[in-house]
Amino acid sequence: MMRKLLETIHQELLLTSCSHGKMVYFSTGAFKRHHNAACLIHGWSCCFLHCCCLLPLSYQSRPGHIYNKFSWGNLESLWDQPRKAGIDVRQHIIDYYRREYGPARMNLALLGGEPLDQLEAWVREMFGSIKSGIVGPANTFSNAGQPFEGRRLYIVPAVKEHHEITVTFQLPCLRAHYTTKPDHYISHLVGHEGPGSLLSALKARGWATELCAGVDDDGYAANTATYLFTVNVVLTEAGLHAGPGYGLAPVALLFQYLKLLTDTGPQQSVWEELKAIADMKFRFSEEEDGCELVTRLASSMGWVAPQHLMVAEYLHKEWQPDKVMELLSLMDPVSSSYRIDLLTRSFTELKDQLIKQQQQQQRSDPAGNQSTDQVSLISTDGSSSSSSSTVQCFTEP
């Protein structure tokens, strides 16, 4: 069974290393079936809050940035529109496959019941002769810069009866710090739910019911371009309308809490507690599903040292208070480059309220001297209008 699986992977690698190979995996029929399946998944996934937020994140990123793309689409965007424009999507995918995919950019993790010597012999036999092809090491986006314009609020209509505000801080790539995890220190304290925590203060005011914080472990939030540290707060009606409205009162409390962490300074006792918890989790962890294990290992082989592959997510080797302070300084409300996304069912109400505020501001300051920030109200047909406000209403491009 294991040998047959290796032979299948071997044949696919041979296909990628040959620039003139017959692209059996990209036959017209197979492409059409995969395309229809992707469209069905897209329509189903749009009902989920996380997927609803990905589109405005991509659309509002800096022009030309790697983030300024959307990773999937529907029947119209992936099939109908390209065909009307004379674009052969299948050929574009084949060209991209030949240009970007190759053994030099692949990692192989093998899990099996056979002895290690036997597994190694099979790997050397089947993969030792694979040519590197025309592509080199995987691309890095360390020079791409931060993806988003900072200090902006985006309002997005929610699918369900729901109000959720997300503050996204753009941090530098932290892959080199996987053994110390300075961002985990901050996410542990910001996401704490006990007495004296940020969530307890929000609940005491009746503003929120849930809170989570940290960097997601997917490729969108953690990559060579940036690490996106997000704080998600599920708001009540009171939290949505408190203070200046738009969910900004809970955000102000978040910045007060971050200032408290900065003024207090990093506490080694908190880090030692995190280390003890991580050691215990590794010691008593249950056996992981084999498919999930090899996927996780292969995904991290490019930037995790071989001796750390099995324990990388649990490692806390060194206390780095200076790095924690550096990250906290990037979360300062004055100097940091952050964005705020408000997902709400009260979108229409807030949009009308915003337009009224803008009209009042224009009457009181016709010269536009009070604010230089630009804002766009983006409608479903793609039209937009600019105004002097720090709030953007987003529906769909």
Secondary structure as UniProt FT lines:
FT   HELIX           2..17
FT   TURN            19..20
FT   HELIX           24..26
FT   HELIX           28..45
FT   TURN            46..47
FT   HELIX           49..59
FT   TURN            63..64
FT   TURN            66..67
FT   HELIX           76..80
FT   HELIX           81..84
FT   TURN            85..86
FT   HELIX           89..100
FT   HELIX           103..105
FT   HELIX           116..127
FT   TURN            128..129
FT   TURN            142..143
FT   STRAND          152..157
FT   STRAND          163..171
FT   HELIX           175..177
FT   TURN            178..180
FT   HELIX           182..190
FT   TURN            195..196
FT   HELIX           198..204
FT   TURN            205..206
FT   STRAND          208..215
FT   TURN            219..221
FT   STRAND          227..235
FT   HELIX           237..241
FT   TURN            243..244
FT   TURN            246..247
FT   HELIX           248..264
FT   HELIX           268..283
FT   HELIX           290..300
FT   TURN            301..303
FT   HELIX           306..308
FT   TURN            309..311
FT   HELIX           312..314
FT   HELIX           321..329
FT   TURN            330..331
FT   TURN            333..335
FT   STRAND          338..344
FT   TURN            345..346
FT   HELIX           347..364
FT   TURN            366..367
FT   STRAND          375..378
FT   TURN            380..381
FT   STRAND          386..387
FT   STRAND          391..394
//
